[in-house]
Amino acid sequence: MSVQALLYIIAVILIVLAALPLRTRGVSLALLGAACAVLAYAWPVITN
């Protein structure tokens, strides 16, 4: 499994967790998921 695929999986998990009624103190799981998705999308540009 590539790093890009792993980052996409982490992003999906974080976004799904953000949809659940969980209390997180000062950390937005949706924003972390979006950041992971953007990082996965840009991964080929970053590594080349």
Secondary structure, 3 states (H helix, E strand, C coil): CCHHHHHHHHHHHHHHHHHCCCCCCCCCHHHHHHHHHHHHHHHHHHHC
